[in-house]
Amino acid sequence: MTSEASVSSPPTMSSTPAKRDYYWVRSFVAGGVAGCCAKTTIAPLDRVKILLQAQNPHYKHLGVFSTLTAVPKKEGFLGLYKGNGAMMIRIFPYGAIQFMAFDKYKKLLRTKFGIAGHIHRLVAGSMAGMTAVICTYPLDMIRARLAFQVKGDQRYTGIVHAFQTIYLKEGGVLGFYRGLTPTLIGMAPYAGLSFFTFGTLRSLGLSRFPELLGQPCLDNPDVLVLKTHVNLLCGGIAGAIAQTISYPLDVIRRRMQLSTVLPDSEKCGSPIKTLKYVYKEYGIRRGLYRGLSLNYIRCVPSQAVAFTTYEFMKQMLHLN
């Protein structure tokens, strides 16, 4: 229970909005910081994933680890972080909206629709993920375009130039939402399963092994939270399960985002068309699941850091 809710005197008309805004800001910051920490941790792996998913001609003959070593040789060490500026601009609001929306949707489902238990985590997580995607998708598009570029073969000079080029040459605002449909379809199970798995593992751990896995919350000793290393483990498991199920849709999303800069762009006009083309041309392992081994390596620490940082920020900002 938050400190605002424990005030005994009735709130005045002037104080209530201020307190609500302050709580909203703290919640927004907690999610944003969690997202930034998670993505910064695995930024080089994200760059390699995009290069492999979309079959970049400079690296398509290489595997995950050989690409990790080839990029610094060809583009310098900072080449591993290409597109990360756009990612940070996107991920702060994305993480903030996703975590904050999850808490809001969870309460809404419980109070308004009577949906409780484990199922409300799954539904709330799916809704939160899709909400965050819709709000920040243009930034994800820009980040993918910049990360796909290779030194010496560049179409965009930076974030602003990429925005201007896509807007002027690819249909205005709609150009920023290319690939949105498979993204939303993939985000529903991914975000839903992530929050569902993490929340379920946390509940089971704290209810069955409270002394072994739990510790008092920093801002509210009456609340029990998972120990840091247990949080990391639960977040990693949640990310691995969610990625396995939704990964082919992530591949389709990337190819649609990059369709105008790929030589086979005419074959990636819709989600179904792209799915059929990738499957027919490259198969399951080298097409729909290309780069999955890298995704396991990146999604485990990413989700682990995201959930752990968010839980820590909630304590630091007195959200419990």
Salt bridges, closest charged atoms under 4 A:
GLU4 OE2 - ARG26 NH2 2.26
ASP46 OD2 - LYS39 NZ 3.41
ASP46 OD2 - ARG143 NH2 3.79
ASP46 OD1 - ARG298 NE 2.52
GLU75 OE2 - ARG47 NH2 3.45
GLU75 OE1 - LYS82 NZ 2.77
ASP140 OD1 - ARG90 NE 3.77
ASP140 OD2 - ARG253 NH1 2.46
ASP140 OD1 - ARG254 NH1 3.56
ASP153 OD2 - HIS58 NE2 3.60
GLU170 OE2 - ARG145 NH1 2.93
GLU170 OE1 - ARG178 NH2 3.83
ASP250 OD2 - LYS49 NZ 2.77
ASP250 OD1 - ARG253 NH2 2.38
ASP264 OD2 - ARG255 NH2 2.71
GLU311 OE2 - ARG202 NH1 2.95
